[in-house]
Amino acid sequence: MTIAPAAAFQAETREDSYRNAAIEIAAVLDGEPNLIARMATVCAMLAERFSHYFWTGFYLVDPTKPDELVIGPYQGSLGCLRIAFGRGVCGAAAARRKTIIVADVHAFEGHIACDSRSESEIVVPVLDKDGRLIAVFDVDAAVLAAFDEVDARGLETILRQTFAVY
């Protein structure tokens, strides 16, 4: 019997975690057409996988008020119910249609404090197959500088593969 060296059991890198999460999410969602079911599953699976995520959720573009986001599926404490485009990190990401990483939310002008524990945040726009904004995906952490380009690339990949069908 051969025993593998300890190096063979090294912890998964964050890149690997996102890559594996993408594979797992795609497998679970295979054949599921419902937008809300897909969003709820993404929230649950990512919140469970990444221990530094303390709030994970979607804000959807409100079809009756297309310049506002309304709370969607999420994991964590109470979220803001509505956010205008351009307001806070979520509203800024919606208006710019670009991922925003905030190392210190207290330094972000206009930050909306839905939960006082929030110290850093990443918000990723969710686009349909035609490039229209349908939502933003918001993740908060209780530590400063919890997110970087690895998180941005990983989340953008997961969200693109999950919502490209719409």
N, C-alpha and C positions, 0 to 999 in steps of 0.2 A: 504494500500500500504506500502510495506517495502522498505526502502532505504538501499542499501548495504553500509557497512562501507568503509571509504576511503582506508583502507588497501587492499580491494578487487581490487582496480584499480592501484596497484603498477606498476611501469615501468617494462617492460620486461627485464630480465637479458640477457647478451650476449649469454650465453648458450642457452636460450630460443630463442633468435633471430636467431642463427644458426640452431637450430632444426626446427623452423618455416620456415626459408628460404629453408631448404632442402625439406620440405614438399611441399612448393609452387613451387619450381623449378621442382621437380619431376612431379607435376600435369601439369604444363605448357608444359613440354617436353614429356609428355606421347605420345608415338607413333611417335615422330620426330626422324628420323634416321640420319639426316645430321649433321656431326661433327661441321661445322662452325656455323650453326644455333644454335646448343646446346651451343657452346662457347659464341656466341654473347648474348644469353639469360642469361647465368650465369653471364657474365660481367654486363649487364644492371641491373639485379635484385639485385645483391650484391652491386653495386655502389649506387643504389637507397636506399637500406636498411641501409647501414652503413655510417653515415655522416663523419666519420674520414677517409674513403677511398677517396683519391683524384685522384689516378690513379689505374685502375683495368684492367688487361688484360692477354692475353695468348701470349706466344712465342711458336711456333710450331717447332718441329724437322724438318729441311729441308730435304726432301727425296733425293734431289740431292747432299746435303752436310751434311751427318748424324752427323757431329761433330759441327754443327751450329744450332742456333735457329733463326727463322725468325718471325717477328711481325705477330700476328694474331688479332682476334677481341679484341677491348679494348674500355674503356671509359676513357676520360681524354685528357690531352695535348699530343703533339706528343711524341711517344715512339721511342726507338732505333729500327732501322730496322733489324739489325743482331747482334747476340751475340754469340761468340765462347764458346763452352763448357769450363768450368773452369774460364771464365772471368766474373767478377762482381758477384752479388748475384744470378742472374738468371742462369748464366753459371755454377756457383758452385753447385747450386741445381740440375741442369741437370746432371753434372758430378757425383755427389754423390748420386743422386736419393733419396734425403732426403729433408724434409722441413727445410728451414733456416729462422730463425727469427733474424733480425738485429735491435737492439734498437737504434743505432746511425750509420747511413750509412757512416758518415764521418770517423768513426773509422774502417770501413771494408776495409781492404787492397784490392785495385783494384776495388772499387765501381765505377760503371758507372753512371755518373750524367746526365741522360736524361732530368731531370727537376730539377732546382736548389732548388725548394721548398721541395724536398724529404728530410725527416729527419729520417724516419724509414721505414722498409720494411719487408714483409714476402713473401717467394716464395715457392710454393708447387708443387712438380712433379706430372704430370698427366700420369698415366700408363694405358695401355690397359688391356684387360682381361688376356693376357699372361704375364703381368708384364713388357712389353716393354714401354720405355718412348716415349710418343707422343707429349708432350708439358710440359711447366711449367706455373703455374698461379701466377702472380705477382701482389702484392698490395703495394702501397706506401701511406704513411701518411705524413702530414706536421708538425707533432709533434714527439718528441722523444718518444721511448718506447711505441708506439701505439699498438703493437701486443704482444701476449703471447701464452701460451699453449692452452688457450680456443679458440683463433683464429685458431691455427694450427689444433686442433682436429675438429673444426667446418668445416673448409675449406677442410681438408682431407676427411671427411665424404661426403660432398657435391660432391666433385670431383670424389671420388670413385663411388658413386651411379650414377652420371651423365655419366661417361665415361666407365663404366664396360662393356658396350655393344660392344665396339670396340676391 
